[in-house]
Amino acid sequence: MRAEGTLTVVARSFDVARSAATTSGRGGGAQFVVIDLARGTGELAGIGGTGGLAMDQDGAHRFWLEYELR
């Protein structure tokens, strides 16, 4: 999975590995990601961190990313 976008004023890309879990019933579940240290490009070379996406029972999605540039 490739994440693309802008962090501060840096526009480059990095790869993440992800895993997912779902709950029984309507909706619900979570996905967790780890940033692949070897796959950042440009100014994001050396990026590392974790994050995830939570899907609530009411359909709301919450995404978070904690990262560090080395």
mmCIF file as Biopython writes it, N, C-alpha, C and O atoms, coordinates in Angstrom:
data_model
#
loop_
_atom_site.group_PDB
_atom_site.id
_atom_site.type_symbol
_atom_site.label_atom_id
_atom_site.label_alt_id
_atom_site.label_comp_id
_atom_site.label_asym_id
_atom_site.label_entity_id
_atom_site.label_seq_id
_atom_site.pdbx_PDB_ins_code
_atom_site.Cartn_x
_atom_site.Cartn_y
_atom_site.Cartn_z
_atom_site.occupancy
_atom_site.B_iso_or_equiv
_atom_site.auth_seq_id
_atom_site.auth_asym_id
_atom_site.pdbx_PDB_model_num
ATOM 1   N N  . MET A ? 1  ? 0.847   -1.157 0.000  1.0 0.0 1  A 1 
ATOM 2   C CA . MET A ? 1  ? 0.000   0.000  0.000  1.0 0.0 1  A 1 
ATOM 3   C C  . MET A ? 1  ? 0.894   1.221  0.000  1.0 0.0 1  A 1 
ATOM 4   O O  . MET A ? 1  ? 1.810   1.314  0.817  1.0 0.0 1  A 1 
ATOM 5   N N  . ARG A ? 2  ? 0.647   2.160  -0.899 1.0 0.0 2  A 1 
ATOM 6   C CA . ARG A ? 2  ? 1.459   3.367  -0.986 1.0 0.0 2  A 1 
ATOM 7   C C  . ARG A ? 2  ? 0.637   4.557  -0.508 1.0 0.0 2  A 1 
ATOM 8   O O  . ARG A ? 2  ? -0.487  4.770  -0.961 1.0 0.0 2  A 1 
ATOM 9   N N  . ALA A ? 3  ? 1.209   5.329  0.410  1.0 0.0 3  A 1 
ATOM 10  C CA . ALA A ? 3  ? 0.580   6.551  0.884  1.0 0.0 3  A 1 
ATOM 11  C C  . ALA A ? 3  ? 1.235   7.720  0.167  1.0 0.0 3  A 1 
ATOM 12  O O  . ALA A ? 3  ? 2.461   7.788  0.087  1.0 0.0 3  A 1 
ATOM 13  N N  . GLU A ? 4  ? 0.449   8.621  -0.344 1.0 0.0 4  A 1 
ATOM 14  C CA . GLU A ? 4  ? 0.976   9.792  -1.014 1.0 0.0 4  A 1 
ATOM 15  C C  . GLU A ? 4  ? 0.328   11.030 -0.437 1.0 0.0 4  A 1 
ATOM 16  O O  . GLU A ? 4  ? -0.843  11.004 -0.057 1.0 0.0 4  A 1 
ATOM 17  N N  . GLY A ? 5  ? 1.071   12.105 -0.368 1.0 0.0 5  A 1 
ATOM 18  C CA . GLY A ? 5  ? 0.495   13.336 0.140  1.0 0.0 5  A 1 
ATOM 19  C C  . GLY A ? 5  ? 1.564   14.296 0.591  1.0 0.0 5  A 1 
ATOM 20  O O  . GLY A ? 5  ? 2.722   14.186 0.188  1.0 0.0 5  A 1 
ATOM 21  N N  . THR A ? 6  ? 1.183   15.224 1.415  1.0 0.0 6  A 1 
ATOM 22  C CA . THR A ? 6  ? 2.086   16.263 1.877  1.0 0.0 6  A 1 
ATOM 23  C C  . THR A ? 6  ? 2.173   16.230 3.397  1.0 0.0 6  A 1 
ATOM 24  O O  . THR A ? 6  ? 1.147   16.278 4.076  1.0 0.0 6  A 1 
ATOM 25  N N  . LEU A ? 7  ? 3.366   16.150 3.929  1.0 0.0 7  A 1 
ATOM 26  C CA . LEU A ? 7  ? 3.633   16.257 5.358  1.0 0.0 7  A 1 
ATOM 27  C C  . LEU A ? 7  ? 4.395   17.562 5.525  1.0 0.0 7  A 1 
ATOM 28  O O  . LEU A ? 7  ? 5.516   17.694 5.034  1.0 0.0 7  A 1 
ATOM 29  N N  . THR A ? 8  ? 3.807   18.509 6.202  1.0 0.0 8  A 1 
ATOM 30  C CA . THR A ? 8  ? 4.322   19.870 6.293  1.0 0.0 8  A 1 
ATOM 31  C C  . THR A ? 8  ? 4.360   20.416 4.868  1.0 0.0 8  A 1 
ATOM 32  O O  . THR A ? 8  ? 3.300   20.648 4.287  1.0 0.0 8  A 1 
ATOM 33  N N  . VAL A ? 9  ? 5.541   20.630 4.282  1.0 0.0 9  A 1 
ATOM 34  C CA . VAL A ? 9  ? 5.619   21.112 2.901  1.0 0.0 9  A 1 
ATOM 35  C C  . VAL A ? 9  ? 6.395   20.135 2.022  1.0 0.0 9  A 1 
ATOM 36  O O  . VAL A ? 9  ? 6.967   20.535 1.008  1.0 0.0 9  A 1 
ATOM 37  N N  . VAL A ? 10 ? 6.418   18.868 2.398  1.0 0.0 10 A 1 
ATOM 38  C CA . VAL A ? 10 ? 7.160   17.847 1.673  1.0 0.0 10 A 1 
ATOM 39  C C  . VAL A ? 10 ? 6.175   16.975 0.907  1.0 0.0 10 A 1 
ATOM 40  O O  . VAL A ? 10 ? 5.299   16.353 1.509  1.0 0.0 10 A 1 
ATOM 41  N N  . ALA A ? 11 ? 6.311   16.924 -0.402 1.0 0.0 11 A 1 
ATOM 42  C CA . ALA A ? 11 ? 5.425   16.083 -1.210 1.0 0.0 11 A 1 
ATOM 43  C C  . ALA A ? 11 ? 6.248   14.940 -1.798 1.0 0.0 11 A 1 
ATOM 44  O O  . ALA A ? 11 ? 6.975   15.135 -2.772 1.0 0.0 11 A 1 
ATOM 45  N N  . ARG A ? 12 ? 6.137   13.777 -1.222 1.0 0.0 12 A 1 
ATOM 46  C CA . ARG A ? 12 ? 6.819   12.572 -1.674 1.0 0.0 12 A 1 
ATOM 47  C C  . ARG A ? 12 ? 5.945   11.390 -1.307 1.0 0.0 12 A 1 
ATOM 48  O O  . ARG A ? 12 ? 4.763   11.568 -1.012 1.0 0.0 12 A 1 
ATOM 49  N N  . SER A ? 13 ? 6.498   10.189 -1.319 1.0 0.0 13 A 1 
ATOM 50  C CA . SER A ? 13 ? 5.696   9.014  -0.999 1.0 0.0 13 A 1 
ATOM 51  C C  . SER A ? 13 ? 6.464   8.070  -0.086 1.0 0.0 13 A 1 
ATOM 52  O O  . SER A ? 13 ? 7.678   8.184  0.085  1.0 0.0 13 A 1 
ATOM 53  N N  . PHE A ? 14 ? 5.708   7.121  0.503  1.0 0.0 14 A 1 
ATOM 54  C CA . PHE A ? 14 ? 6.299   6.066  1.315  1.0 0.0 14 A 1 
ATOM 55  C C  . PHE A ? 14 ? 5.350   4.885  1.289  1.0 0.0 14 A 1 
ATOM 56  O O  . PHE A ? 14 ? 4.164   5.040  0.997  1.0 0.0 14 A 1 
ATOM 57  N N  . ASP A ? 15 ? 5.866   3.707  1.592  1.0 0.0 15 A 1 
ATOM 58  C CA . ASP A ? 15 ? 5.066   2.485  1.615  1.0 0.0 15 A 1 
ATOM 59  C C  . ASP A ? 15 ? 4.729   2.098  3.039  1.0 0.0 15 A 1 
ATOM 60  O O  . ASP A ? 15 ? 5.496   2.359  3.966  1.0 0.0 15 A 1 
ATOM 61  N N  . VAL A ? 16 ? 3.575   1.473  3.203  1.0 0.0 16 A 1 
ATOM 62  C CA . VAL A ? 16 ? 3.182   0.965  4.512  1.0 0.0 16 A 1 
ATOM 63  C C  . VAL A ? 16 ? 2.771   -0.494 4.383  1.0 0.0 16 A 1 
ATOM 64  O O  . VAL A ? 16 ? 2.261   -0.923 3.348  1.0 0.0 16 A 1 
ATOM 65  N N  . ALA A ? 17 ? 3.000   -1.243 5.447  1.0 0.0 17 A 1 
ATOM 66  C CA . ALA A ? 17 ? 2.468   -2.604 5.556  1.0 0.0 17 A 1 
ATOM 67  C C  . ALA A ? 17 ? 1.252   -2.502 6.458  1.0 0.0 17 A 1 
ATOM 68  O O  . ALA A ? 17 ? 1.280   -1.777 7.453  1.0 0.0 17 A 1 
ATOM 69  N N  . ARG A ? 18 ? 0.183   -3.217 6.128  1.0 0.0 18 A 1 
ATOM 70  C CA . ARG A ? 18 ? -1.022  -3.083 6.935  1.0 0.0 18 A 1 
ATOM 71  C C  . ARG A ? 18 ? -1.600  -4.430 7.319  1.0 0.0 18 A 1 
ATOM 72  O O  . ARG A ? 18 ? -1.366  -5.442 6.658  1.0 0.0 18 A 1 
ATOM 73  N N  . SER A ? 19 ? -2.362  -4.419 8.407  1.0 0.0 19 A 1 
ATOM 74  C CA . SER A ? 19 ? -3.149  -5.571 8.813  1.0 0.0 19 A 1 
ATOM 75  C C  . SER A ? 19 ? -4.522  -5.043 9.202  1.0 0.0 19 A 1 
ATOM 76  O O  . SER A ? 19 ? -4.662  -3.871 9.552  1.0 0.0 19 A 1 
ATOM 77  N N  . ALA A ? 20 ? -5.525  -5.892 9.144  1.0 0.0 20 A 1 
ATOM 78  C CA . ALA A ? 20 ? -6.887  -5.440 9.411  1.0 0.0 20 A 1 
ATOM 79  C C  . ALA A ? 20 ? -7.630  -6.461 10.264 1.0 0.0 20 A 1 
ATOM 80  O O  . ALA A ? 20 ? -7.334  -7.656 10.243 1.0 0.0 20 A 1 
ATOM 81  N N  . ALA A ? 21 ? -8.599  -5.954 11.010 1.0 0.0 21 A 1 
ATOM 82  C CA . ALA A ? 21 ? -9.487  -6.804 11.805 1.0 0.0 21 A 1 
ATOM 83  C C  . ALA A ? 21 ? -10.893 -6.239 11.685 1.0 0.0 21 A 1 
ATOM 84  O O  . ALA A ? 21 ? -11.073 -5.022 11.655 1.0 0.0 21 A 1 
ATOM 85  N N  . THR A ? 22 ? -11.872 -7.096 11.619 1.0 0.0 22 A 1 
ATOM 86  C CA . THR A ? 22 ? -13.260 -6.640 11.571 1.0 0.0 22 A 1 
ATOM 87  C C  . THR A ? 22 ? -14.015 -7.225 12.750 1.0 0.0 22 A 1 
ATOM 88  O O  . THR A ? 22 ? -13.613 -8.231 13.335 1.0 0.0 22 A 1 
ATOM 89  N N  . THR A ? 23 ? -15.110 -6.577 13.082 1.0 0.0 23 A 1 
ATOM 90  C CA . THR A ? 23 ? -15.954 -7.082 14.149 1.0 0.0 23 A 1 
ATOM 91  C C  . THR A ? 23 ? -17.228 -7.631 13.523 1.0 0.0 23 A 1 
ATOM 92  O O  . THR A ? 23 ? -17.589 -7.246 12.411 1.0 0.0 23 A 1 
ATOM 93  N N  . SER A ? 24 ? -17.898 -8.511 14.218 1.0 0.0 24 A 1 
ATOM 94  C CA . SER A ? 24 ? -19.148 -9.048 13.688 1.0 0.0 24 A 1 
ATOM 95  C C  . SER A ? 24 ? -20.218 -7.971 13.737 1.0 0.0 24 A 1 
ATOM 96  O O  . SER A ? 24 ? -20.141 -7.040 14.538 1.0 0.0 24 A 1 
ATOM 97  N N  . GLY A ? 25 ? -21.187 -8.101 12.898 1.0 0.0 25 A 1 
ATOM 98  C CA . GLY A ? 25 ? -22.247 -7.093 12.848 1.0 0.0 25 A 1 
ATOM 99  C C  . GLY A ? 25 ? -21.977 -6.067 11.770 1.0 0.0 25 A 1 
ATOM 100 O O  . GLY A ? 25 ? -21.094 -6.250 10.932 1.0 0.0 25 A 1 
ATOM 101 N N  . ARG A ? 26 ? -22.726 -5.003 11.793 1.0 0.0 26 A 1 
ATOM 102 C CA . ARG A ? 26 ? -22.639 -3.969 10.774 1.0 0.0 26 A 1 
ATOM 103 C C  . ARG A ? 26 ? -21.435 -3.057 11.032 1.0 0.0 26 A 1 
ATOM 104 O O  . ARG A ? 26 ? -21.322 -2.461 12.103 1.0 0.0 26 A 1 
ATOM 105 N N  . GLY A ? 27 ? -20.551 -2.954 10.061 1.0 0.0 27 A 1 
ATOM 106 C CA . GLY A ? 27 ? -19.414 -2.044 10.183 1.0 0.0 27 A 1 
ATOM 107 C C  . GLY A ? 27 ? -18.467 -2.465 11.287 1.0 0.0 27 A 1 
ATOM 108 O O  . GLY A ? 27 ? -18.469 -3.620 11.714 1.0 0.0 27 A 1 
ATOM 109 N N  . GLY A ? 28 ? -17.678 -1.545 11.737 1.0 0.0 28 A 1 
ATOM 110 C CA . GLY A ? 28 ? -16.747 -1.802 12.819 1.0 0.0 28 A 1 
ATOM 111 C C  . GLY A ? 28 ? -15.493 -2.500 12.342 1.0 0.0 28 A 1 
ATOM 112 O O  . GLY A ? 28 ? -15.525 -3.259 11.373 1.0 0.0 28 A 1 
ATOM 113 N N  . GLY A ? 29 ? -14.402 -2.248 13.012 1.0 0.0 29 A 1 
ATOM 114 C CA . GLY A ? 29 ? -13.143 -2.871 12.670 1.0 0.0 29 A 1 
ATOM 115 C C  . GLY A ? 29 ? -12.020 -1.861 12.704 1.0 0.0 29 A 1 
ATOM 116 O O  . GLY A ? 29 ? -12.237 -0.689 13.015 1.0 0.0 29 A 1 
ATOM 117 N N  . ALA A ? 30 ? -10.827 -2.309 12.386 1.0 0.0 30 A 1 
ATOM 118 C CA . ALA A ? 30 ? -9.669  -1.424 12.398 1.0 0.0 30 A 1 
ATOM 119 C C  . ALA A ? 30 ? -8.606  -1.954 11.451 1.0 0.0 30 A 1 
ATOM 120 O O  . ALA A ? 30 ? -8.517  -3.158 11.209 1.0 0.0 30 A 1 
ATOM 121 N N  . GLN A ? 31 ? -7.811  -1.052 10.923 1.0 0.0 31 A 1 
ATOM 122 C CA . GLN A ? 31 ? -6.647  -1.398 10.131 1.0 0.0 31 A 1 
ATOM 123 C C  . GLN A ? 31 ? -5.452  -0.720 10.793 1.0 0.0 31 A 1 
ATOM 124 O O  . GLN A ? 31 ? -5.553  0.419  11.247 1.0 0.0 31 A 1 
ATOM 125 N N  . PHE A ? 32 ? -4.337  -1.412 10.847 1.0 0.0 32 A 1 
ATOM 126 C CA . PHE A ? 32 ? -3.129  -0.875 11.453 1.0 0.0 32 A 1 
ATOM 127 C C  . PHE A ? 32 ? -2.034  -0.873 10.400 1.0 0.0 32 A 1 
ATOM 128 O O  . PHE A ? 32 ? -1.937  -1.805 9.602  1.0 0.0 32 A 1 
ATOM 129 N N  . VAL A ? 33 ? -1.197  0.181  10.393 1.0 0.0 33 A 1 
ATOM 130 C CA . VAL A ? 33 ? -0.136  0.286  9.404  1.0 0.0 33 A 1 
ATOM 131 C C  . VAL A ? 33 ? 1.204   0.535  10.076 1.0 0.0 33 A 1 
ATOM 132 O O  . VAL A ? 33 ? 1.280   1.126  11.154 1.0 0.0 33 A 1 
ATOM 133 N N  . VAL A ? 34 ? 2.257   0.072  9.416  1.0 0.0 34 A 1 
ATOM 134 C CA . VAL A ? 34 ? 3.635   0.350  9.810  1.0 0.0 34 A 1 
ATOM 135 C C  . VAL A ? 34 ? 4.324   0.913  8.586  1.0 0.0 34 A 1 
ATOM 136 O O  . VAL A ? 34 ? 4.235   0.326  7.508  1.0 0.0 34 A 1 
ATOM 137 N N  . ILE A ? 35 ? 5.014   2.044  8.724  1.0 0.0 35 A 1 
ATOM 138 C CA . ILE A ? 35 ? 5.713   2.642  7.602  1.0 0.0 35 A 1 
ATOM 139 C C  . ILE A ? 35 ? 6.994   1.852  7.354  1.0 0.0 35 A 1 
ATOM 140 O O  . ILE A ? 35 ? 7.782   1.625  8.272  1.0 0.0 35 A 1 
ATOM 141 N N  . ASP A ? 36 ? 7.194   1.436  6.103  1.0 0.0 36 A 1 
ATOM 142 C CA . ASP A ? 36 ? 8.379   0.674  5.691  1.0 0.0 36 A 1 
ATOM 143 C C  . ASP A ? 36 ? 9.575   1.628  5.615  1.0 0.0 36 A 1 
ATOM 144 O O  . ASP A ? 36 ? 9.632   2.490  4.738  1.0 0.0 36 A 1 
ATOM 145 N N  . LEU A ? 37 ? 10.529  1.470  6.541  1.0 0.0 37 A 1 
ATOM 146 C CA . LEU A ? 37 ? 11.680  2.380  6.641  1.0 0.0 37 A 1 
ATOM 147 C C  . LEU A ? 37 ? 12.493  2.474  5.355  1.0 0.0 37 A 1 
ATOM 148 O O  . LEU A ? 37 ? 13.088  3.516  5.080  1.0 0.0 37 A 1 
ATOM 149 N N  . ALA A ? 38 ? 12.527  1.419  4.576  1.0 0.0 38 A 1 
ATOM 150 C CA . ALA A ? 38 ? 13.376  1.399  3.383  1.0 0.0 38 A 1 
ATOM 151 C C  . ALA A ? 38 ? 12.692  1.990  2.154  1.0 0.0 38 A 1 
ATOM 152 O O  . ALA A ? 38 ? 13.315  2.054  1.094  1.0 0.0 38 A 1 
ATOM 153 N N  . ARG A ? 39 ? 11.432  2.424  2.252  1.0 0.0 39 A 1 
ATOM 154 C CA . ARG A ? 39 ? 10.678  2.778  1.059  1.0 0.0 39 A 1 
ATOM 155 C C  . ARG A ? 39 ? 10.266  4.242  0.934  1.0 0.0 39 A 1 
ATOM 156 O O  . ARG A ? 39 ? 9.460   4.563  0.061  1.0 0.0 39 A 1 
ATOM 157 N N  . GLY A ? 40 ? 10.782  5.138  1.766  1.0 0.0 40 A 1 
ATOM 158 C CA . GLY A ? 40 ? 10.483  6.553  1.610  1.0 0.0 40 A 1 
ATOM 159 C C  . GLY A ? 40 ? 11.256  7.132  0.439  1.0 0.0 40 A 1 
ATOM 160 O O  . GLY A ? 40 ? 12.366  6.683  0.152  1.0 0.0 40 A 1 
ATOM 161 N N  . THR A ? 41 ? 10.684  8.132  -0.250 1.0 0.0 41 A 1 
ATOM 162 C CA . THR A ? 41 ? 11.367  8.747  -1.384 1.0 0.0 41 A 1 
ATOM 163 C C  . THR A ? 41 ? 11.640  10.217 -1.101 1.0 0.0 41 A 1 
ATOM 164 O O  . THR A ? 41 ? 10.966  10.837 -0.279 1.0 0.0 41 A 1 
ATOM 165 N N  . GLY A ? 42 ? 12.636  10.771 -1.790 1.0 0.0 42 A 1 
ATOM 166 C CA . GLY A ? 42 ? 12.965  12.189 -1.660 1.0 0.0 42 A 1 
ATOM 167 C C  . GLY A ? 42 ? 13.223  12.577 -0.220 1.0 0.0 42 A 1 
ATOM 168 O O  . GLY A ? 42 ? 13.968  11.907 0.495  1.0 0.0 42 A 1 
ATOM 169 N N  . GLU A ? 43 ? 12.593  13.676 0.201  1.0 0.0 43 A 1 
ATOM 170 C CA . GLU A ? 43 ? 12.779  14.165 1.569  1.0 0.0 43 A 1 
ATOM 171 C C  . GLU A ? 43 ? 12.187  13.239 2.615  1.0 0.0 43 A 1 
ATOM 172 O O  . GLU A ? 43 ? 12.431  13.433 3.806  1.0 0.0 43 A 1 
ATOM 173 N N  . LEU A ? 44 ? 11.410  12.231 2.204  1.0 0.0 44 A 1 
ATOM 174 C CA . LEU A ? 44 ? 10.837  11.268 3.153  1.0 0.0 44 A 1 
ATOM 175 C C  . LEU A ? 44 ? 11.675  9.999  3.282  1.0 0.0 44 A 1 
ATOM 176 O O  . LEU A ? 44 ? 11.242  9.044  3.927  1.0 0.0 44 A 1 
ATOM 177 N N  . ALA A ? 45 ? 12.860  9.970  2.684  1.0 0.0 45 A 1 
ATOM 178 C CA . ALA A ? 45 ? 13.767  8.833  2.901  1.0 0.0 45 A 1 
ATOM 179 C C  . ALA A ? 45 ? 14.068  8.773  4.396  1.0 0.0 45 A 1 
ATOM 180 O O  . ALA A ? 45 ? 14.421  9.791  4.991  1.0 0.0 45 A 1 
ATOM 181 N N  . GLY A ? 46 ? 13.937  7.622  5.000  1.0 0.0 46 A 1 
ATOM 182 C CA . GLY A ? 46 ? 14.181  7.464  6.428  1.0 0.0 46 A 1 
ATOM 183 C C  . GLY A ? 46 ? 12.964  7.683  7.302  1.0 0.0 46 A 1 
ATOM 184 O O  . GLY A ? 46 ? 13.083  7.678  8.527  1.0 0.0 46 A 1 
ATOM 185 N N  . ILE A ? 47 ? 11.781  7.877  6.701  1.0 0.0 47 A 1 
ATOM 186 C CA . ILE A ? 47 ? 10.568  8.043  7.509  1.0 0.0 47 A 1 
ATOM 187 C C  . ILE A ? 47 ? 10.212  6.712  8.166  1.0 0.0 47 A 1 
ATOM 188 O O  . ILE A ? 47 ? 10.392  5.654  7.563  1.0 0.0 47 A 1 
ATOM 189 N N  . GLY A ? 48 ? 9.719   6.758  9.370  1.0 0.0 48 A 1 
ATOM 190 C CA . GLY A ? 48 ? 9.276   5.563  10.074 1.0 0.0 48 A 1 
ATOM 191 C C  . GLY A ? 48 ? 8.111   5.915  10.976 1.0 0.0 48 A 1 
ATOM 192 O O  . GLY A ? 48 ? 7.962   7.068  11.379 1.0 0.0 48 A 1 
ATOM 193 N N  . GLY A ? 49 ? 7.289   4.940  11.295 1.0 0.0 49 A 1 
ATOM 194 C CA . GLY A ? 49 ? 6.189   5.203  12.205 1.0 0.0 49 A 1 
ATOM 195 C C  . GLY A ? 49 ? 5.072   4.189  12.080 1.0 0.0 49 A 1 
ATOM 196 O O  . GLY A ? 49 ? 5.213   3.149  11.437 1.0 0.0 49 A 1 
ATOM 197 N N  . THR A ? 50 ? 3.958   4.520  12.712 1.0 0.0 50 A 1 
ATOM 198 C CA . THR A ? 50 ? 2.798   3.646  12.722 1.0 0.0 50 A 1 
ATOM 199 C C  . THR A ? 50 ? 1.537   4.487  12.555 1.0 0.0 50 A 1 
ATOM 200 O O  . THR A ? 50 ? 1.574   5.714  12.646 1.0 0.0 50 A 1 
ATOM 201 N N  . GLY A ? 51 ? 0.436   3.811  12.313 1.0 0.0 51 A 1 
ATOM 202 C CA . GLY A ? 51 ? -0.837  4.503  12.190 1.0 0.0 51 A 1 
ATOM 203 C C  . GLY A ? 51 ? -1.958  3.510  12.041 1.0 0.0 51 A 1 
ATOM 204 O O  . GLY A ? 51 ? -1.776  2.310  12.246 1.0 0.0 51 A 1 
ATOM 205 N N  . GLY A ? 52 ? -3.104  4.011  11.686 1.0 0.0 52 A 1 
ATOM 206 C CA . GLY A ? 52 ? -4.227  3.117  11.506 1.0 0.0 52 A 1 
ATOM 207 C C  . GLY A ? 52 ? -5.484  3.832  11.067 1.0 0.0 52 A 1 
ATOM 208 O O  . GLY A ? 52 ? -5.537  5.058  10.970 1.0 0.0 52 A 1 
ATOM 209 N N  . LEU A ? 53 ? -6.480  3.034  10.808 1.0 0.0 53 A 1 
ATOM 210 C CA . LEU A ? 53 ? -7.798  3.514  10.406 1.0 0.0 53 A 1 
ATOM 211 C C  . LEU A ? 53 ? -8.823  2.730  11.204 1.0 0.0 53 A 1 
ATOM 212 O O  . LEU A ? 53 ? -8.848  1.501  11.151 1.0 0.0 53 A 1 
ATOM 213 N N  . ALA A ? 54 ? -9.660  3.430  11.936 1.0 0.0 54 A 1 
ATOM 214 C CA . ALA A ? 54 ? -10.721 2.781  12.708 1.0 0.0 54 A 1 
ATOM 215 C C  . ALA A ? 54 ? -12.056 3.104  12.061 1.0 0.0 54 A 1 
ATOM 216 O O  . ALA A ? 54 ? -12.322 4.249  11.694 1.0 0.0 54 A 1 
ATOM 217 N N  . MET A ? 55 ? -12.892 2.083  11.926 1.0 0.0 55 A 1 
ATOM 218 C CA . MET A ? 55 ? -14.228 2.250  11.369 1.0 0.0 55 A 1 
ATOM 219 C C  . MET A ? 55 ? -15.237 1.964  12.471 1.0 0.0 55 A 1 
ATOM 220 O O  . MET A ? 55 ? -15.346 0.834  12.947 1.0 0.0 55 A 1 
ATOM 221 N N  . ASP A ? 56 ? -15.964 2.981  12.868 1.0 0.0 56 A 1 
ATOM 222 C CA . ASP A ? 56 ? -16.942 2.850  13.945 1.0 0.0 56 A 1 
ATOM 223 C C  . ASP A ? 56 ? -18.224 2.181  13.452 1.0 0.0 56 A 1 
ATOM 224 O O  . ASP A ? 56 ? -18.477 2.112  12.250 1.0 0.0 56 A 1 
ATOM 225 N N  . GLN A ? 57 ? -19.013 1.700  14.376 1.0 0.0 57 A 1 
ATOM 226 C CA . GLN A ? 57 ? -20.291 1.055  14.045 1.0 0.0 57 A 1 
ATOM 227 C C  . GLN A ? 57 ? -21.225 1.992  13.281 1.0 0.0 57 A 1 
ATOM 228 O O  . GLN A ? 57 ? -22.027 1.526  12.471 1.0 0.0 57 A 1 
ATOM 229 N N  . ASP A ? 58 ? -21.136 3.307  13.521 1.0 0.0 58 A 1 
ATOM 230 C CA . ASP A ? 58 ? -22.008 4.253  12.829 1.0 0.0 58 A 1 
ATOM 231 C C  . ASP A ? 58 ? -21.475 4.658  11.457 1.0 0.0 58 A 1 
ATOM 232 O O  . ASP A ? 58 ? -22.064 5.509  10.791 1.0 0.0 58 A 1 
ATOM 233 N N  . GLY A ? 59 ? -20.364 4.053  11.032 1.0 0.0 59 A 1 
ATOM 234 C CA . GLY A ? 59 ? -19.806 4.329  9.707  1.0 0.0 59 A 1 
ATOM 235 C C  . GLY A ? 59 ? -18.731 5.403  9.683  1.0 0.0 59 A 1 
ATOM 236 O O  . GLY A ? 59 ? -18.117 5.624  8.639  1.0 0.0 59 A 1 
ATOM 237 N N  . ALA A ? 60 ? -18.486 6.075  10.798 1.0 0.0 60 A 1 
ATOM 238 C CA . ALA A ? 60 ? -17.445 7.101  10.852 1.0 0.0 60 A 1 
ATOM 239 C C  . ALA A ? 60 ? -16.062 6.447  10.718 1.0 0.0 60 A 1 
ATOM 240 O O  . ALA A ? 60 ? -15.838 5.355  11.241 1.0 0.0 60 A 1 
ATOM 241 N N  . HIS A ? 61 ? -15.152 7.106  10.026 1.0 0.0 61 A 1 
ATOM 242 C CA . HIS A ? 61 ? -13.780 6.631  9.851  1.0 0.0 61 A 1 
ATOM 243 C C  . HIS A ? 61 ? -12.830 7.602  10.545 1.0 0.0 61 A 1 
ATOM 244 O O  . HIS A ? 61 ? -12.976 8.819  10.427 1.0 0.0 61 A 1 
ATOM 245 N N  . ARG A ? 62 ? -11.862 7.056  11.263 1.0 0.0 62 A 1 
ATOM 246 C CA . ARG A ? 62 ? -10.826 7.863  11.918 1.0 0.0 62 A 1 
ATOM 247 C C  . ARG A ? 62 ? -9.469  7.346  11.480 1.0 0.0 62 A 1 
ATOM 248 O O  . ARG A ? 62 ? -9.194  6.153  11.612 1.0 0.0 62 A 1 
ATOM 249 N N  . PHE A ? 63 ? -8.610  8.221  10.959 1.0 0.0 63 A 1 
ATOM 250 C CA . PHE A ? 63 ? -7.273  7.848  10.512 1.0 0.0 63 A 1 
ATOM 251 C C  . PHE A ? 63 ? -6.254  8.593  11.353 1.0 0.0 63 A 1 
ATOM 252 O O  . PHE A ? 63 ? -6.432  9.773  11.653 1.0 0.0 63 A 1 
ATOM 253 N N  . TRP A ? 64 ? -5.185  7.903  11.733 1.0 0.0 64 A 1 
ATOM 254 C CA . TRP A ? 64 ? -4.104  8.558  12.450 1.0 0.0 64 A 1 
ATOM 255 C C  . TRP A ? 64 ? -2.769  8.044  11.929 1.0 0.0 64 A 1 
ATOM 256 O O  . TRP A ? 64 ? -2.670  6.922  11.432 1.0 0.0 64 A 1 
ATOM 257 N N  . LEU A ? 65 ? -1.757  8.874  12.048 1.0 0.0 65 A 1 
ATOM 258 C CA . LEU A ? 65 ? -0.406  8.525  11.609 1.0 0.0 65 A 1 
ATOM 259 C C  . LEU A ? 65 ? 0.578   9.217  12.536 1.0 0.0 65 A 1 
ATOM 260 O O  . LEU A ? 65 ? 0.553   10.439 12.685 1.0 0.0 65 A 1 
ATOM 261 N N  . GLU A ? 66 ? 1.438   8.432  13.153 1.0 0.0 66 A 1 
ATOM 262 C CA . GLU A ? 66 ? 2.523   8.969  13.973 1.0 0.0 66 A 1 
ATOM 263 C C  . GLU A ? 66 ? 3.809   8.607  13.266 1.0 0.0 66 A 1 
ATOM 264 O O  . GLU A ? 66 ? 4.088   7.429  13.043 1.0 0.0 66 A 1 
ATOM 265 N N  . TYR A ? 67 ? 4.597   9.610  12.910 1.0 0.0 67 A 1 
ATOM 266 C CA . TYR A ? 67 ? 5.801   9.357  12.128 1.0 0.0 67 A 1 
ATOM 267 C C  . TYR A ? 67 ? 6.984   10.149 12.644 1.0 0.0 67 A 1 
ATOM 268 O O  . TYR A ? 67 ? 6.834   11.112 13.396 1.0 0.0 67 A 1 
ATOM 269 N N  . GLU A ? 68 ? 8.161   9.720  12.223 1.0 0.0 68 A 1 
ATOM 270 C CA . GLU A ? 68 ? 9.411   10.370 12.589 1.0 0.0 68 A 1 
ATOM 271 C C  . GLU A ? 68 ? 10.312  10.338 11.365 1.0 0.0 68 A 1 
ATOM 272 O O  . GLU A ? 68 ? 10.408  9.308  10.698 1.0 0.0 68 A 1 
ATOM 273 N N  . LEU A ? 69 ? 10.967  11.440 11.062 1.0 0.0 69 A 1 
ATOM 274 C CA . LEU A ? 69 ? 11.950  11.488 9.979  1.0 0.0 69 A 1 
ATOM 275 C C  . LEU A ? 69 ? 13.337  11.323 10.591 1.0 0.0 69 A 1 
ATOM 276 O O  . LEU A ? 69 ? 13.706  12.036 11.524 1.0 0.0 69 A 1 
ATOM 277 N N  . ARG A ? 70 ? 14.093  10.377 10.056 1.0 0.0 70 A 1 
ATOM 278 C CA . ARG A ? 70 ? 15.428  10.100 10.614 1.0 0.0 70 A 1 
ATOM 279 C C  . ARG A ? 70 ? 16.494  10.640 9.716  1.0 0.0 70 A 1 
ATOM 280 O O  . ARG A ? 70 ? 17.681  10.505 10.015 1.0 0.0 70 A 1 
#
